[in-house]
Amino acid sequence: MPRAHLARRIALSVVVLIVIAFVAMTILAVSTIRRSFPEMSGTLEVEGLSGQVNVSRDARGVPTIYADTAADLFRAQGYVSAQDRFFEMDLRRHITAGRLSELVGEAGVDTDRVIRTMGWRRVAEQELPTLAPETRQYLQAYADGVNAYLKQSESPADLALEYQVLDWSVPGYRVEPWTPVDSLAWLKAMAWDLKADYDDELARARLSRGGRTSEKQINLLYPPYPFDRNQPILSEQDWNPSATPSQAEQAATATPTALLKQGQAAFDAAAAAVDAIPTLLGKGDGIGSNSWVVSGDRTTTGKPLLANDPHLSLGIPSIWTQVNLQCRTVSPQCPFQVSGFAFSGLPGVIIGHNAKIAWGFTNLGADVTDFYLEQVNGRSYLRDGAQVDLETRTETIKVAGGQDLQITVRNTVHGPILSDASPAVAEAGDQSAVRGVTQSNRFAVSLAWTALTPNKTADAIFRLNKAGNWREFRAAAALFAVPSQNLIYADTDGHIGYQAPGLIPIRRSATPGAVPGFWPAPGWDSQWDWRGFVRFEDLPHVLDPEEGFIVTANQAVTARPKPFLTSEWDYGFRAERIRTLLAGADKVSPERMVQIQGDDRNTFAPVLVEHLLGVEVDDFTAQAQLLLRDWDGSQPVDKTRDSASAAYFNAVWKHLLEYTFDELPPDIGASGGSRWMIVMEQLLKDPENAWWDDKTTPGVTEESSEILKRALVDARLDLARKLGKVPATWRWGRLHQLNLEHPVLGQESVPGFIRDLFNRGGIELGGGSSIVNANSWDASSSGYEVTSGPSMRMVIDLDNLDRSVWVNATGQSGHPYNAHYDDQIDAWAANEPFPWPFSTEAVAAATESELTLVPPGQVPNG
């Protein structure tokens, strides 16, 4: 055979082998990915069921579950939750139990150390026996359903693709049965991320150290809430309780006498500990929500309309799942007909509606944590002049692929000592000042937090799910201890309302001139302890306000100082914009409610633009500066002039903040949220303020005009490099993009081909920080990437619940390449919600697959 012909034969054989190998690998990869996909039609036997359950799924895989008993209903919810999202559930329970190291190895140790110290799961274990008997039954039924699904799998790889990937680095992992405590512990994570954000307290302490920044300059960075322009949730007419505070509240505002100054190192150290906790719901300026309700007198339907879109961190899968829970016959034994958004791993519905009422949440952000400096001596600590024994326990952290780690957890009367959880925290008491005098001894730092007290929040969830009127709604809200939220309400009888629930500590400030809880208190003096909690009856609420609508968007709840809730409100740009849009309509339609959720107007922009247009710049920069003329502040994602204007404005805003606040450390730089907008408004009125001075140019004192010009020029150059030299072609969406990352396998440390399986990115979005369409970004970071946003959207029509609409940020499924893993992203990004069927007829019309669950050995009816 000629050599050339032989070579061709060999080459052809190699190509054939490569093709065969590629096909085989593709088939193997597809089968591996699809291995964990759930059954969504047919009949399956489920251990523990007492009767037949039907699971109807719509075009997006959202389940409607029909059952004859409440136990079967929640057992089926547990089964379906495990079908769709078990890895997410398993990850959450490992985090909340302080056992992340067992799943991911050494990388989880710091997280486990802090969460074990706080004892999230221990508190959940204490809560379980205190809950109502029916709540415990529902939690157990849910756990039974999860476990019935787990028993049908031969290995973790049958449950989720993540287990197959993790097996390469952490082999031999075994999935444990689900328990009711696993569900309860998730409520601690929810409470942690939604507590009042004390990053600002840490920043103030750092800035004040060593006199690097004057007190006047620091105070300018934390302006008071602008009540004169941005209204609180409730007006004086809505909420005007007795002006006489309770005895406990009078004590809580007494003039402090014990401390003038605390150790600032406590704040630095505490930050090091809490930063080890993964962000599960989100943190920072963008975490909040929009929610509003309009009475029937002001709607086109004649009945209330209610909207909600919680602003949380955005990853994949979404924080939320969607579910419709239906008792076939509603009775006291099976009282549920409820639909909405739930958390995987927790039974029931968190936000949504039943057949009579609807409700929504936004974060109230109440100050529910305090640090205490403790004088520890061996196994005891000082308390009112006497030594008191510390409570101690030993915890063992098991590390996959590594050695077990033992830690000793110590508690005072206030809570766990966080200085044992991190070496940085241990420095908190060093060189602390008490009564203005520096102390040579080292203090420990303990944490008081409302969520570390067993509570009834789980009872509240089920009470909300079956409430039928305002009275029953408030009775449920009274049990909602943590996190403290703004709850809005509407019912089919035409009523609307608002309630602020939660455990709100009553305490005195240990620092003159500071609000309660602003700085750490001396733990050795009981006069600075919490004096109980604000009575539920004293928390702000209203039914059917005269104005005809209620808007909550994390702004101040009331202008009244009592009861003290927090000093760290959102500054109200979103809330005021929503109010303006509602007040400007004679009648609000359901379609208008959806449109408002997508409103992309930056209401702060005109204030800054007025000053920017007054700055003389070179011709090259002027080409971009012209984009700001006649611009109304809209920040769309499209190819319009407004989008080009938004791109340039935000680039200028980013550079302006960087140059103005160049003295701030990078990790506490100006993020560009609502507080910074108010700060900049004040600085623009004071062109010679010290903040305008560039500290990198010694001997030269800059004023506002020079910094504004520098921002205009450099933003023009920056966008020329990023988007091209012609300003008219710029688009905000090309800068402002969302990258959805998997919480474990989507990180930079994971090989790219693995990340690509789980992540979805390059999603162009409009809106921005402190805009109703709140796709927030951090101006102190290197780019314009979206950091948080509407994790879901819903609009509920109380005239016809089947005309309600909803959309999730990603999809129902947690399985990559499942049809429902990412099938809602495009609609969510475009603010185009889907129909939300609720009635039996509407659900039947929307059903695309049906799964029948039956007890073992039984044949389904019919």
KETIVO-674395 format. One record per residue (C-alpha): x, y, z; residue in three letters. Coordinates in steps of 0.5 Angstrom, whole numbers, plus 500, padded with zeros to 3 digits. Last residue first. Layout:
N
XYZALA...
//
This chain:
862
381513576GLY384513583ASN391512584PRO394505586VAL396504592GLN403500594GLY407505597PRO402512599PRO401516592VAL404522589LEU401523582THR405528577LEU402532572GLU405536566SER403542562GLU398545567THR396552565ALA389551564ALA388546570ALA391552574VAL386557572ALA380552573GLU383550580THR384557582SER391560583PHE394562576PRO400567576TRP400570569PRO408571568PHE412578569PRO415582564GLU420586567ASN425585561ALA430582566ALA425578569TRP422576562ALA430574560ASP431570567ILE425566567GLN428560564ASP434559568ASP434553571TYR427551568HIS429547562ALA434543566ASN441545564TYR444546571PRO439543576HIS436548581GLY430548578SER424554579GLN428559575GLY432565575THR430572578ALA423569579ASN416572576VAL409574578TRP402576576VAL396576579SER390576574ARG388569577ASP387573584LEU381577581ASN379583585ASP385582590LEU390583584ASP397581586ILE403584583VAL409580584MET417581582ARG423577584MET430577587SER429585585PRO436587585GLY443586588SER451587586THR450589578VAL457590575GLU459597574TYR466597575GLY472597579SER468598586SER467604590SER461605585ALA458599588ASP452597583TRP444596584SER439594580ASN433597583ALA428598578ASN425603583VAL432607583ILE436608589SER442604585SER441602578GLY436602573GLY437598566GLY440591566LEU444587561GLU445580563ILE453578561GLY452572565GLY449565567ARG453560572ASN453553573PHE456549567LEU460555566ASP463555572ARG466548571ILE469549565PHE472555568GLY476551574PRO473553581VAL477559585SER473564581GLU467562584GLN461559581GLY461552584LEU459554591VAL454560591PRO453559583HIS454566580GLU449570576LEU453575572ASN449582572LEU451587567GLN451595567HIS457597563LEU454595556ARG447596559GLY448603560TRP449604552ARG454608548TRP453610541THR452617542ALA458618546PRO462616540VAL469614542LYS468607544GLY465603549LEU470601554LYS476606552ARG472612550ALA468610557LEU474612561ASP476618557LEU469621558ARG469619565ALA476622566ASP474629563VAL467629567LEU470627574ALA476632573ARG471638572LYS467636578LEU473636582ILE476642580GLU469646581SER468643588SER474646590GLU481644591GLU487646596THR494645593VAL500645598GLY499637598PRO496634591THR494627593THR490630599LYS485632594ASP480637597ASP473637596TRP472633603TRP474640606ALA468644604ASN470649599GLU464648594PRO459648600ASP452647597LYS455641592LEU457638599LEU450638601GLN447634595GLU453630595MET451627602VAL444626600ILE446622594MET452618598TRP446616603ARG442614597SER447609594GLY454611591GLY458606594SER463611597ALA469607600GLY469603606ILE473597603ASP478602599PRO479606605PRO476613605LEU481619604GLU479619596ASP472621598PHE471627593THR476624587TYR472617588GLU465620589LEU466624583LEU469618579HIS463614580LYS458619579TRP462621572VAL461614570ALA454614572ASN452620568PHE456617562TYR452611562ALA446614563ALA446619558SER448613553ALA441610555SER437616555ASP440617548ARG436610546THR440604545LYS436600550ASP438598558VAL434604560PRO437609566GLN432615566SER435621569GLY430626565ASP436628560TRP435635557ASP442636557ARG446631560LEU448628553LEU452634551LEU457633557GLN459627552ALA461631546GLN464637551ALA469632554THR473632547PHE471640546ASP475641553ASP471643559VAL467649562GLU463646568VAL456649569GLY453643566LEU456638571LEU452643577HIS445642574GLU447635572VAL448633580LEU441635582VAL438632576PRO441625577ALA438624584PHE431622581THR434617577ASN428614573ARG428607571ASP421605573ASP420597572GLY416596578GLN412602576ILE410599570GLN408593573VAL403597578MET401600571ARG399594568GLU395592575PRO391599574SER392605578VAL386610577LYS387618577ASP394617577ALA399622579GLY399620586ALA401613584LEU407615580LEU409620586THR409615591ARG413611587ILE418616586ARG418618594GLU419611596ALA425610591ARG429616593PHE427615601GLY434615605TYR434608606ASP434608614TRP440607619GLU438610625SER434605628THR427603631LEU426607637PHE419607639PRO418613639LYS422618635PRO416620631ARG417621624ALA415614622THR417608618VAL423611615ALA425609608GLN426601607ASN421602600ALA414602604THR409605600VAL402605603ILE396607599PHE389610599GLY391617603GLU386616608GLU389610611PRO385603611ASP389600617LEU395603620VAL401600624HIS407602628PRO409598634LEU406600641ASP401594641GLU407589639PHE410591646ARG417594645VAL422589648PHE426588654GLY430592658ARG436591654TRP443591658ASP446598660TRP444599667GLN447592668SER454594668ASP460589667TRP457589659GLY460596658PRO456598652ALA459598644PRO457604640TRP450606636PHE446601640GLY441607643PRO442613639VAL449617641ALA449624644GLY452621650PRO455614650THR452608654ALA445609650SER439606654ARG436600651ARG429597649ILE430592644PRO425591638ILE423584637LEU419584630GLY413587627PRO411593623ALA404593620GLN401596614TYR394596612GLY389595606ILE382593606HIS377592600GLY374585602ASP378581598THR384583602ASP390587603ALA396588607TYR403591608ILE409588612LEU415592614ASN420587617GLN423585623SER427579622PRO426576627VAL420576631ALA414574627PHE409572632LEU405579633ALA405578625ALA400572625ALA395576630ALA396582626ARG394578620PHE388574624GLU385581625ARG386584618TRP382578615ASN383571613GLY389568615ALA391561613LYS398563610ASN400568615LEU399563621ARG403558618PHE409563617ILE408566624ALA408559627ASP415559624ALA417566627THR415564634LYS422565638ASN428562641PRO433568643THR439568639LEU435572633ALA434578638THR442579638TRP447581643ALA454580641LEU460579646SER467582646VAL472581650ALA476586654PHE484587655ARG487590660ASN491597660SER485601660GLN485608656THR481613660VAL475617657GLY470614661ARG473607659VAL478607653ALA480601650SER487599649GLN485592647ASP478590648GLY477589640ALA484585639GLU480578640ALA476580634VAL482580630ALA484573632PRO477570630SER471566634ALA473567641ASP472575641SER465573639LEU463572646ILE456569645PRO450573648GLY449578653HIS449574660VAL456572658THR457566653ASN464562651ARG465557646VAL471553646THR473550639ILE475543637GLN478542629LEU478536626ASP483534621GLN483535614GLY480532607GLY473534609ALA473538616VAL469536622LYS468542627ILE468540634THR464544639GLU466545646THR461549651ARG462554656THR457559660GLU462564664LEU461564671ASP460571674VAL465575678GLN461581682ALA462588682GLY455589677ASP458583673ARG465582672LEU467575668TYR468568670SER472562667ARG479566667GLY478573668ASN473576663VAL472584663GLN466584657GLU465590652LEU458589649TYR456589642PHE449590640ASP444587635THR437589633VAL437595630ASP431595625ALA432594618GLY425595616LEU426590610ASN420590605THR415584606PHE408583602GLY401581604TRP395578600ALA388576603ILE382572602LYS384566598ALA391566600ASN397571598HIS404571597GLY410572601ILE413567605ILE409561603VAL409554607GLY415549609PRO422551609LEU428548605GLY427551599SER425558601PHE418560599ALA414565594PHE407565593GLY400561593SER396559599VAL390555600GLN391552606PHE386550612PRO386542612CYS384540619GLN380547620PRO377545613SER378547606VAL377541601THR382540596ARG387543600CYS392547596GLN399549596LEU401554590ASN409554590VAL415559587GLN422558589THR426564592TRP433565593ILE434564585SER439559583PRO443562581ILE445568584GLY442575585LEU443578592SER437581595LEU432587593HIS425584595PRO420586589ASP413587592ASN406589589ALA399590592LEU392592588LEU386593592PRO379592589LYS375597585GLY379594579THR381601576THR384602582THR384608587ARG378607591ASP380599591GLY386601596SER393601593VAL399597596VAL406598596TRP412594596SER420596594ASN425592597SER432592601GLY439590600ILE442595595GLY446599600ASP450593603GLY448585604LYS445580601GLY440574602LEU446568603LEU452572604THR457567607PRO459569614ILE467570615ALA465577614ASP462577621VAL468575625ALA473581621ALA467586622ALA467585630ALA475586630ALA474593627ASP468595631PHE471593637ALA478597636ALA474603637GLN474602644GLY469605648GLN468613649LYS464617654LEU461611659LEU457610665ALA453617665THR448616660PRO442621660THR435617660ALA432615653THR431607655ALA429609662ALA423613659GLN422607654GLU421602660ALA416607663GLN412607657SER412613653PRO407619653THR406622646ALA400617645SER400614639PRO399618632ASN400613626TRP396614620ASP395622621GLN402623623GLU404620616SER406612616LEU411610611ILE416616612PRO416622607GLN422624603ASN422632602ARG422635609ASP423628612PHE430628610PRO433622614TYR439625618PRO446626615PRO451621616TYR457623611LEU457630614LEU458627621ASN465624619ILE467631616GLN465634623LYS468629627GLU475630623SER478625619THR485622621ARG484624628GLY487618630GLY481613630ARG475617627SER475614621LEU475607624ARG470608628ALA465611623ARG466605618ALA464600624LEU458604625GLU457604618ASP457597617ASP452596622TYR447593617ASP440593621ALA438585621LYS436582614LEU442578613ASP442575620TRP435574620ALA435570614MET441566616ALA437565623LYS431563619LEU435557616TRP436554622ALA428552623LEU428548616SER434544619ASP431543626VAL425540622PRO430534620THR432532613TRP436525613PRO444526612GLU447526605VAL454522605ARG460525602TYR465520600GLY470524596PRO471531597VAL475534591SER473530586TRP466528589ASP465536589LEU463535582VAL459529583GLN455532589TYR454539585GLU450535579LEU445534584ALA440528587LEU443522583ASP450524585ALA448524592PRO448516592SER442511591GLU436515591SER429513593GLN431514600LYS432522599LEU425523596TYR422520602ALA427524606ASN424531603VAL417528604GLY418526612ASP422533613ALA416537610TYR411532615ALA416534621GLN415541619LEU408541619TYR407537625GLN411542629ARG407548626THR401544628GLU403543635PRO405550636ALA412552637LEU416551644THR419544642PRO422547636LEU425553639GLU431550643GLN433546637GLU433552633ALA437556638VAL443550638ARG443551630ARG444558630TRP450557636GLY453564635MET460561636THR458555632ARG456560626ILE463564627VAL467558627ARG463554621ASP465560617THR472560618ASP473553617VAL469553610GLY475553606ALA478547609GLU473542606GLY467544602VAL461539605LEU464538612GLU467544612SER460548612LEU458545618ARG456551622GLY449549623ALA447555618THR452553613ILE451546613HIS443547613ARG444552607ARG448547603LEU443542604ASP437546601MET441548595GLU443541594PHE436539594PHE433544590ARG428541585ASP426534587GLN428536594ALA423542594SER418537591VAL418532596TYR418537602GLY412540599GLN409533598ALA410532606ARG407539607PHE400537603LEU400530606ASP400533613ALA395539611ALA390533609THR387532602ASP392534598ALA393538591TYR400541590ILE401547585THR408546582PRO412551578VAL415548572GLY416554568ARG410552563ALA406550569ASP407544574ARG401540577SER403536583VAL397531585ASN397528592VAL393521593GLN392519601GLY396518607SER403519605LEU408517609GLY413514604GLU412516597VAL410512591GLU411515584LEU406516578THR407519572GLY409526570SER415531573MET420526575GLU426530577PRO433531574PHE439528577SER442524572ARG441529567ARG448532567ILE451526568THR447523562SER449529558VAL456529560ALA456521558LEU453522551ILE458528550THR464524552MET461518547ALA460523541VAL467526543PHE470519543ALA467517536ILE469523533VAL476523535ILE476515533LEU473517526VAL479523526VAL484518528VAL482513523SER482518517LEU489520519ALA491513519ILE488512512ARG491518509ARG497516512ALA497509509LEU495512502HIS501517502ALA505511504ARG503507498PRO500500500MET
//
